[in-house]
Amino acid sequence: METKKKALGKGLEQLFSNTVIDFDDFEKDIVEENSSNVVEIKIDDIRSNPYQPRKTFDTESLNELAKSIKEYGVVQPVIVKKSIKGYELVAGERRTKAAKIAGLDKIPAIIKDFDDQEMMEIALIENIQREDLNPIDEATSINNIIKLRGYTQEEFASKFGKSRTYVTNILGLLKLPDDVKKLVEKKSISMSHARVLSKIEDDDKVIDLAKKVITDNLSVRELENMSREEKVVNKITSNKKNNHDTKYRMYENILMDKLNQKVRINKNKIEIYFDGTEELEELLISMNIKFEDE
């Protein structure tokens, strides 16, 4: 038991030193270590972790948890830290919200001291390992942990028991336009649809296709086909432009050799550059254009 307490004393560093990070085990260890120090705290005195990345909570899931709390009470205490006024949540925000919905005034809690860096990392880790987190919040949490800890995507995947492909795909969602991110958060479009959209570079096209997913009830396969067609059209357009430009360059070179002047062909216009009246006269003569001096 003494060895376990010493390990817990290392806090988050002990958690991060594990081959695979498991926040549930970390939380259970804190509860077990402090089982004799559980106190009842007024819910109104508790505020969210200021570093909480989660922006939305599933109402149906919270109501189900509230129903369970009404029947069985809060099975596992939340973890809080003392703040200047009241307490800040370290872990257990869903339990706290559900307890309030269930009509409870107080909630069992363990008071622990964590600094700001630890508060941030705990909030991120807890959210990453919660199934009801929406893909955008999860992507934000993963990105923040990678930055804070200096992980590569592969190292993060290994630590959190996720595939490298999954990590790469979900981080790609952060490139989506804000309007489309909101649709993902609201579950108006699925994670699979969002993954396809994240691979398209033109934001306007992404927004248009996202709207089509909703209005036309597009399947992921249909969206993939449309995105491929879009890429083909863009490639053909680009190739045509390149071929067009190459042909123009050829004509420009012929004219420059003939006229011994700088020539540019652009938008159905031929522009011939000259420096002063004398050069203009020489140019006209080389073009066999006759003129009379006034």
VOGU-3710 file (C-alpha; in Angstrom, 3 decimals, decimal comma):
1> metkkkalgk> 0,000/0,000/0,000  2,874/2,350/0,814  4,363/1,796/-2,648  1,052/2,652/-4,269  0,768/5,904/-2,302  4,255/6,928/-3,346  3,363/6,264/-6,958  0,224/8,359/-6,631  2,319/11,126/-5,162  3,934/11,553/-8,558
11> gleqlfsntv> 0,529/12,628/-9,868  0,170/13,007/-13,593  3,777/12,075/-14,321  2,976/8,614/-12,989  -0,042/8,463/-15,282  1,956/9,575/-18,338  4,775/7,166/-17,575  2,423/4,208/-18,105  2,660/2,359/-21,397  -1,064/2,936/-21,956
21> idfddfekdi> -2,862/5,835/-20,272  -6,128/4,929/-18,535  -7,869/7,864/-16,875  -10,454/5,645/-15,159  -7,703/3,809/-13,284  -6,087/7,125/-12,356  -9,383/8,447/-10,976  -10,152/5,220/-9,099  -6,700/5,289/-7,489  -7,296/8,825/-6,214
31> veenssnvve> -10,707/7,818/-4,838  -9,254/4,710/-3,191  -6,383/6,662/-1,643  -8,796/9,284/-0,280  -11,814/7,114/0,526  -11,828/8,320/4,117  -11,741/11,971/3,056  -14,944/12,155/1,004  -17,011/15,248/1,844  -20,392/16,601/0,741
41> ikiddirsnp> -20,115/19,835/-1,242  -22,887/22,121/-2,456  -23,251/21,746/-6,213  -23,777/25,509/-6,568  -20,292/26,047/-5,078  -18,660/24,019/-7,867  -17,664/25,469/-11,216  -16,308/23,744/-14,308  -12,627/23,135/-14,860  -11,532/26,389/-16,592
51> yqprktfdte> -9,490/24,258/-19,017  -12,442/22,060/-19,940  -12,297/21,633/-23,756  -15,772/20,101/-24,002  -18,265/22,615/-25,372  -21,349/20,417/-25,591  -22,887/17,692/-23,424  -25,327/15,111/-24,731  -28,684/15,934/-23,118  -30,102/12,420/-23,475
61> slnelaksik> -27,010/10,879/-21,893  -27,123/13,362/-18,985  -30,805/12,607/-18,372  -30,087/8,873/-18,284  -27,298/9,447/-15,763  -29,601/11,710/-13,719  -32,204/8,934/-13,625  -29,567/6,492/-12,358  -28,438/8,991/-9,690  -32,022/9,422/-8,501
71> eygvvqpviv> -32,248/5,666/-8,021  -28,774/4,786/-6,735  -27,170/8,093/-5,772  -23,724/9,276/-6,926  -21,702/6,040/-6,857  -18,254/7,609/-7,315  -17,319/10,980/-5,800  -16,162/13,785/-8,044  -12,690/15,299/-7,638  -12,356/19,030/-7,010
81> kksikgyelv> -9,732/21,567/-6,024  -10,274/24,518/-3,701  -10,398/27,849/-5,492  -10,640/31,458/-4,334  -14,400/31,141/-4,340  -15,804/27,644/-3,928  -14,334/24,736/-5,907  -13,197/23,875/-9,423  -13,967/20,482/-10,932  -10,990/18,282/-11,675
91> agerrtkaak> -12,957/15,201/-12,756  -16,644/14,326/-12,873  -18,402/17,156/-14,707  -21,066/14,858/-16,188  -21,818/13,464/-12,727  -22,118/16,995/-11,346  -24,467/18,172/-14,104  -26,575/14,995/-13,848  -26,774/15,302/-10,049  -28,131/18,823/-10,463
101> iagldkipai> -30,721/17,582/-12,996  -31,652/14,844/-10,483  -32,436/17,576/-7,948  -29,468/17,054/-5,616  -28,148/20,049/-3,672  -24,892/18,368/-2,676  -22,506/15,853/-4,204  -19,809/13,618/-2,642  -16,357/14,957/-3,472  -12,650/14,523/-2,828
111> ikdfddqemm> -10,630/17,720/-2,529  -7,179/17,525/-4,105  -4,620/20,192/-4,932  -3,577/20,462/-8,600  -1,768/23,277/-10,390  -3,036/24,892/-13,625  -0,940/22,656/-15,905  -2,257/19,523/-14,192  -5,841/20,827/-14,351  -5,492/21,340/-18,080
121> eialieniqr> -3,973/17,905/-18,728  -6,514/16,109/-16,547  -9,425/17,777/-18,376  -7,950/16,833/-21,744  -7,215/13,220/-20,808  -10,628/12,667/-19,226  -12,377/14,009/-22,315  -10,301/11,991/-24,783  -11,320/8,785/-23,025  -15,031/9,558/-22,793
131> edlnpideat> -17,190/7,945/-25,494  -19,807/10,731/-25,608  -17,327/13,429/-26,621  -18,169/14,937/-30,026  -15,469/14,529/-32,725  -14,487/18,225/-32,834  -13,962/18,464/-29,060  -12,059/15,180/-29,157  -9,848/16,416/-31,990  -9,158/19,633/-30,048
141> sinniiklrg> -8,282/17,654/-26,908  -5,962/15,290/-28,804  -4,242/18,202/-30,537  -3,700/19,995/-27,216  -2,260/16,922/-25,487  0,107/16,321/-28,419  1,315/19,921/-28,145  1,580/19,945/-24,344  3,494/16,667/-24,155  5,410/16,964/-27,424
151> ytqeefaskf> 4,064/13,642/-28,690  4,147/12,515/-32,291  0,824/11,207/-33,599  2,220/7,689/-33,380  3,301/8,153/-29,742  -0,101/9,549/-28,822  -1,874/6,657/-30,563  0,223/4,154/-28,623  -0,305/5,902/-25,263  -4,070/6,179/-25,634
161> gksrtyvtni> -4,748/2,849/-27,330  -5,910/4,325/-30,621  -4,778/3,561/-34,168  -2,468/5,985/-35,950  -5,004/6,232/-38,798  -7,746/7,225/-36,349  -5,590/9,980/-34,844  -4,614/11,334/-38,268  -8,230/11,312/-39,495  -9,712/12,999/-36,440
171> lgllklpddv> -7,028/15,710/-36,347  -7,886/16,403/-39,985  -11,324/17,606/-38,815  -9,682/20,703/-37,320  -9,049/21,942/-40,891  -12,787/22,099/-41,604  -14,461/25,543/-41,896  -16,105/26,675/-38,636  -19,624/26,337/-40,096  -18,975/22,685/-40,922
181> kklvekksis> -17,397/22,025/-37,512  -20,643/23,206/-35,916  -22,592/20,705/-38,037  -20,301/17,928/-36,779  -20,743/19,075/-33,167  -24,525/19,012/-33,569  -24,301/15,568/-35,227  -25,993/16,992/-38,328  -23,238/15,257/-40,297  -21,381/12,153/-39,179
191> msharvlski> -17,713/11,696/-38,366  -17,364/9,622/-41,563  -18,845/12,402/-43,705  -16,639/14,958/-41,960  -13,533/12,863/-42,626  -14,264/12,896/-46,380  -14,888/16,661/-46,330  -11,650/17,325/-44,425  -9,639/16,082/-47,411  -11,031/18,803/-49,700
201> edddkvidla> -8,958/21,987/-49,792  -11,517/24,530/-51,066  -13,546/25,757/-48,047  -16,467/26,961/-50,189  -16,786/23,521/-51,802  -16,593/21,872/-48,366  -19,456/24,030/-47,099  -21,550/23,349/-50,224  -21,010/19,592/-49,991  -21,772/19,594/-46,251
211> kkvitdnlsv> -25,132/21,229/-47,006  -25,802/18,623/-49,707  -25,108/15,843/-47,184  -27,979/17,210/-45,086  -30,452/18,322/-47,771  -29,942/15,329/-50,089  -29,264/12,817/-47,298  -26,038/11,742/-49,006  -24,383/8,507/-47,921  -20,645/8,487/-47,217
221> relenmsree> -20,070/6,583/-50,472  -22,046/9,161/-52,479  -20,078/11,980/-50,855  -16,789/10,223/-51,641  -17,846/9,884/-55,305  -18,800/13,564/-55,486  -15,505/14,598/-53,913  -13,571/12,460/-56,423  -15,512/14,018/-59,308  -14,693/17,450/-57,895
231> kvvnkitsnk> -10,990/16,608/-57,832  -11,118/15,324/-61,427  -12,860/18,515/-62,617  -10,289/20,652/-60,802  -7,442/18,655/-62,333  -8,882/18,927/-65,862  -9,450/22,672/-65,412  -5,916/23,089/-64,123  -4,468/21,066/-67,020  -6,477/23,081/-69,555
241> knnhdtkyrm> -5,203/26,288/-68,042  -1,633/25,017/-68,128  -2,004/23,896/-71,763  -3,580/27,239/-72,625  -0,730/29,160/-70,944  1,911/26,994/-72,646  0,379/27,674/-76,066  0,315/31,417/-75,362  3,975/31,344/-74,321  4,838/29,783/-77,672
251> yenilmdkln> 3,081/32,595/-79,587  4,693/35,201/-77,375  8,146/33,847/-78,181  7,437/33,847/-81,937  6,273/37,480/-81,803  9,200/38,584/-79,643  11,643/37,017/-82,127  9,852/38,704/-85,032  9,440/42,147/-83,442  12,454/42,190/-81,150
261> qkvrinknki> 10,188/43,601/-78,417  8,669/42,259/-75,193  5,241/40,721/-75,897  2,543/39,389/-73,584  -0,665/37,570/-74,581  -3,349/37,653/-71,910  -7,155/37,491/-71,860  -7,484/37,649/-75,665  -5,165/40,649/-75,865  -1,700/41,091/-77,336
271> eiyfdgteel> 0,417/43,587/-75,425  3,596/44,898/-77,074  5,959/46,920/-74,920  8,086/49,741/-76,324  10,188/52,574/-74,918  9,491/55,907/-76,564  8,437/57,121/-80,027  11,588/55,939/-81,745  11,057/52,315/-80,681  7,392/52,547/-81,681
281> eellismnik> 8,330/53,706/-85,189  10,845/50,867/-85,545  8,186/48,457/-84,353  5,657/49,677/-86,933  8,251/49,422/-89,702  9,055/45,830/-88,708  5,321/45,106/-88,959  5,223/46,631/-92,481  2,888/49,366/-91,302  3,335/52,574/-93,339
291> fede> 2,841/55,975/-91,782  3,558/59,567/-92,749  5,200/62,199/-90,544  3,060/65,259/-89,948
//
